[in-house]
């Protein structure tokens, strides 16, 4: 019966003209994996979409393309979207893929505890970026704010180069790809930190006109993420294809981060938005200023997400976003 329903749904989608949806994405890390897999397994077509995934090098450029009408949707760093919205951009986040950080604090081997960082320098990509905000949160939570210098370097490549040349003592980053001895001192995923890393945003006008398309994107992405969990070998091939990585170690790291940190219920959580807004020097704002969770909440009510994982390897471990570690 389920197979028949599935085939009927596919046939229905294939029997009608697919609606075009262009999604810009700035992620070549865990955040993009659910979309890559959805594309691989045909989930977008199943829900009536012809989806083009367009890589754009940075979150702010994705946001600019959204505002300019060049994209239907954009996968971008949450702080970039919030900055644009608070500046008046008519955008709304419809999904938050990660509400907890998957970053780590990498340091030189001789640094064995956080206290050893006093008087030293940590590198970040840019001030106001995810790496900068998480570095500040980590230092504040451990009583080191003001005792450790923070240096803006530009990008992950520059952070790696500065680390190798010992211009910095370490950096908060997901993966430090550098040929030099290093130690992972802190895994932020194991700390009690709520922080929205990446969201999918659309223009408010497009949301009003095309909510059915956006719901199709949410459904397709969620099926892609479930497939990441269930089809590991295929997931590895998809990650290698989209990142152009050949080193199995790096592919494995992205896969593990994706299965560990991507929320099965992609809801924009107020407590994961709050530290970003605070870092901008703004007072508390209503979640509705930034996001609309109505599609995700409706799918939760329908049991959509729960059904996706009931037959998966994670059977019995399904939890709501707030409970997912």
Legacy VTK file of the C-alpha trace (Angstrom):
# vtk DataFile Version 3.0
C-alpha trace
ASCII
DATASET POLYDATA
POINTS 325 float
0.000 0.000 0.000
2.799 2.422 0.921
4.691 1.534 -2.260
1.560 2.160 -4.314
1.032 5.538 -2.671
4.653 6.471 -3.309
4.495 5.480 -6.979
1.227 7.339 -7.401
2.758 10.477 -5.938
5.775 10.202 -8.223
3.560 9.611 -11.220
1.459 12.636 -10.334
4.532 14.843 -10.076
5.945 13.481 -13.330
2.618 13.906 -15.108
2.584 17.640 -14.493
5.080 20.299 -15.406
7.675 20.682 -12.661
7.915 24.110 -11.037
11.355 25.658 -11.207
13.048 26.483 -7.906
16.547 27.923 -7.685
18.318 27.540 -4.354
21.554 29.374 -3.698
23.855 27.789 -1.155
27.062 28.971 0.447
27.802 25.709 2.257
30.242 23.037 1.138
30.009 21.460 4.568
27.397 19.565 6.572
24.684 22.174 5.980
24.427 21.330 2.295
24.262 17.544 2.582
20.495 17.188 2.967
19.891 19.184 -0.203
22.572 17.317 -2.148
21.027 13.996 -1.164
17.503 15.202 -1.955
18.724 16.050 -5.440
20.415 12.655 -5.757
17.372 10.569 -4.769
14.799 12.609 -6.710
12.928 14.071 -3.750
12.486 17.474 -5.350
10.879 15.932 -8.420
8.684 13.790 -6.187
7.172 16.978 -4.794
6.826 18.682 -8.160
9.973 20.817 -8.246
12.783 21.200 -10.734
15.406 22.425 -8.310
18.733 23.912 -9.292
21.341 24.079 -6.539
23.632 27.033 -7.215
26.833 27.394 -5.224
27.605 30.960 -4.110
30.821 31.581 -2.209
29.448 33.436 0.821
26.295 33.876 2.878
26.076 37.670 2.399
26.195 37.206 -1.391
23.387 34.623 -1.160
21.364 37.180 0.786
22.056 39.878 -1.819
20.939 37.520 -4.601
17.733 36.787 -2.682
16.986 40.466 -2.219
17.708 41.088 -5.896
15.289 38.365 -6.969
17.942 36.158 -8.576
17.053 33.200 -6.323
13.859 31.631 -5.042
15.546 30.494 -1.847
18.903 30.749 -0.186
20.900 28.577 2.202
23.022 31.023 4.174
24.578 31.682 7.553
21.877 32.698 10.006
23.731 35.817 11.107
23.843 37.074 7.491
20.081 36.672 7.146
19.362 38.306 10.512
21.629 41.258 9.681
19.765 41.793 6.423
16.316 41.492 8.023
17.151 43.934 10.826
18.385 46.357 8.156
14.977 46.178 6.478
15.367 43.369 3.921
11.989 41.645 3.256
13.287 38.142 3.953
12.044 35.347 6.192
13.741 32.162 7.379
11.597 29.058 6.833
14.035 26.447 8.152
17.000 26.355 10.520
19.105 23.337 9.695
21.399 23.463 12.733
20.456 24.882 16.100
23.631 23.745 17.834
27.220 24.392 16.702
29.270 21.612 15.127
32.478 23.622 15.491
35.557 22.750 17.565
38.353 24.700 19.160
41.583 23.560 17.496
44.859 24.557 19.149
48.559 23.780 19.020
49.496 20.559 20.873
51.215 22.292 23.795
47.910 23.938 24.778
46.176 21.407 27.009
43.501 23.480 28.781
41.477 26.608 28.109
43.403 28.571 30.739
46.506 28.217 28.566
44.903 30.611 26.068
45.291 33.642 28.332
47.406 36.279 26.566
47.256 34.406 23.256
45.371 35.014 19.999
42.572 33.040 18.377
41.748 33.425 14.701
38.298 33.968 13.158
37.235 34.346 9.552
35.537 37.726 9.924
34.248 39.805 12.821
30.538 39.103 13.171
30.839 35.723 11.468
29.790 32.379 12.952
33.400 31.662 13.948
33.702 35.043 15.652
30.406 34.755 17.544
31.115 31.212 18.714
34.638 32.174 19.795
33.233 34.979 21.932
30.542 32.714 23.415
33.138 30.063 24.280
35.468 32.592 25.933
32.600 34.209 27.853
31.277 30.883 29.156
34.745 30.016 30.461
35.617 33.358 32.049
38.215 34.239 29.421
36.523 37.203 27.761
39.023 40.057 27.466
42.010 37.831 28.207
42.348 36.336 24.734
42.866 38.403 21.581
40.699 37.665 18.529
42.138 38.290 15.063
40.149 38.584 11.823
41.821 36.658 9.001
39.375 36.577 6.085
38.412 32.964 5.426
39.030 29.360 6.443
42.067 29.103 4.151
43.634 32.135 5.810
42.830 30.741 9.278
44.590 27.491 8.383
47.631 29.339 7.038
47.878 31.520 10.151
47.652 28.440 12.358
50.374 26.642 10.422
52.636 29.692 10.670
51.816 29.904 14.402
50.460 33.429 14.060
47.469 32.275 16.117
47.195 29.804 18.984
44.031 28.250 17.619
40.625 28.769 16.081
36.991 27.802 16.528
36.141 26.146 13.225
34.443 22.953 12.082
37.465 21.325 10.435
40.987 22.748 10.412
42.556 21.431 7.225
46.241 22.057 7.729
49.361 19.927 7.605
50.527 20.695 11.126
50.246 19.104 14.574
47.050 20.136 16.346
44.769 19.273 19.222
40.991 19.463 19.428
40.621 21.142 22.806
36.838 21.670 22.887
33.951 20.183 20.906
31.279 22.877 21.066
28.609 20.315 20.169
29.103 18.827 23.627
28.554 22.157 25.372
25.208 23.645 26.316
25.247 26.180 23.484
22.250 26.961 21.304
23.193 28.705 18.083
21.523 28.664 14.683
24.264 28.098 12.133
22.437 28.093 8.817
18.907 28.809 7.622
16.930 28.643 4.407
15.454 32.057 3.642
13.063 33.345 1.000
11.555 36.723 0.221
8.355 37.449 2.116
6.573 38.156 -1.166
7.577 34.766 -2.588
6.506 33.123 0.669
3.033 34.642 0.353
2.703 33.645 -3.304
4.349 30.236 -3.285
4.048 28.618 0.132
3.287 25.267 -1.534
6.686 25.336 -3.251
8.401 26.150 0.021
6.630 23.266 1.733
7.829 20.996 -1.091
11.412 22.161 -0.411
11.044 21.413 3.302
9.684 17.935 2.563
12.346 17.163 -0.056
15.194 18.372 2.140
13.935 16.325 5.083
13.773 13.186 2.959
17.301 13.897 1.776
18.508 14.210 5.362
16.806 10.940 6.330
18.558 9.293 3.381
21.900 10.632 4.630
21.279 8.649 7.815
20.043 5.522 6.019
22.319 5.290 2.970
25.828 5.942 4.191
27.734 4.693 1.130
25.561 6.731 -1.207
25.894 9.733 1.083
29.689 9.480 0.905
29.548 9.542 -2.892
27.241 12.565 -2.869
29.467 14.464 -0.421
32.544 13.696 -2.522
30.751 14.901 -5.659
29.610 18.230 -4.232
32.705 19.064 -2.193
35.190 17.603 -4.699
37.024 16.018 -1.805
38.944 12.811 -2.379
40.337 12.240 1.095
38.070 9.742 2.850
38.937 11.284 6.230
37.490 14.679 5.305
34.405 13.135 3.712
33.866 11.080 6.840
34.141 14.213 9.001
31.451 16.008 6.971
29.196 12.942 7.082
29.568 12.578 10.848
28.927 16.273 11.418
25.818 16.117 9.225
24.291 13.141 11.021
25.235 14.545 14.411
24.323 18.213 14.061
21.570 18.615 11.455
18.163 18.788 13.148
15.584 16.313 11.953
12.921 18.919 12.641
14.360 22.060 10.977
12.585 24.603 13.170
13.958 28.089 13.785
14.314 28.113 17.567
14.152 31.449 19.466
16.898 30.424 21.911
19.223 29.603 18.983
18.598 33.013 17.422
19.024 35.008 20.656
22.857 34.840 20.930
23.224 36.060 17.346
20.981 39.049 17.941
22.791 39.756 21.208
26.175 39.686 19.450
24.862 42.458 17.183
24.161 44.642 20.190
20.402 44.386 19.686
17.752 43.783 22.312
15.517 40.692 22.299
13.264 40.463 19.232
10.228 38.329 18.440
11.048 35.205 16.427
8.398 36.287 13.893
10.676 39.191 12.947
13.127 36.695 11.507
11.268 33.474 10.825
8.008 31.731 10.043
7.795 28.193 11.432
4.236 27.501 10.283
5.181 24.997 7.571
7.536 23.018 9.806
5.064 23.105 12.695
2.262 21.820 10.469
4.450 18.943 9.261
5.301 18.123 12.892
1.572 17.994 13.671
1.027 15.675 10.691
3.755 13.353 11.951
5.771 13.822 8.752
9.213 13.945 10.377
8.500 11.105 12.761
7.384 8.836 9.910
10.581 9.569 7.992
12.715 8.040 10.727
10.480 5.247 11.995
11.879 2.846 9.427
15.423 4.173 9.615
18.454 2.942 11.487
17.587 5.592 14.071
14.255 3.945 14.881
13.291 4.722 18.437
15.636 7.715 18.707
13.395 10.309 17.035
13.126 13.501 19.062
11.832 17.020 18.584
14.422 19.635 17.682
14.673 20.850 21.273
15.643 17.372 22.379
18.135 16.559 19.663
21.674 16.919 20.908
LINES 1 326
325 0 1 2 3 4 5 6 7 8 9 10 11 12 13 14 15 16 17 18 19 20 21 22 23 24 25 26 27 28 29 30 31 32 33 34 35 36 37 38 39 40 41 42 43 44 45 46 47 48 49 50 51 52 53 54 55 56 57 58 59 60 61 62 63 64 65 66 67 68 69 70 71 72 73 74 75 76 77 78 79 80 81 82 83 84 85 86 87 88 89 90 91 92 93 94 95 96 97 98 99 100 101 102 103 104 105 106 107 108 109 110 111 112 113 114 115 116 117 118 119 120 121 122 123 124 125 126 127 128 129 130 131 132 133 134 135 136 137 138 139 140 141 142 143 144 145 146 147 148 149 150 151 152 153 154 155 156 157 158 159 160 161 162 163 164 165 166 167 168 169 170 171 172 173 174 175 176 177 178 179 180 181 182 183 184 185 186 187 188 189 190 191 192 193 194 195 196 197 198 199 200 201 202 203 204 205 206 207 208 209 210 211 212 213 214 215 216 217 218 219 220 221 222 223 224 225 226 227 228 229 230 231 232 233 234 235 236 237 238 239 240 241 242 243 244 245 246 247 248 249 250 251 252 253 254 255 256 257 258 259 260 261 262 263 264 265 266 267 268 269 270 271 272 273 274 275 276 277 278 279 280 281 282 283 284 285 286 287 288 289 290 291 292 293 294 295 296 297 298 299 300 301 302 303 304 305 306 307 308 309 310 311 312 313 314 315 316 317 318 319 320 321 322 323 324
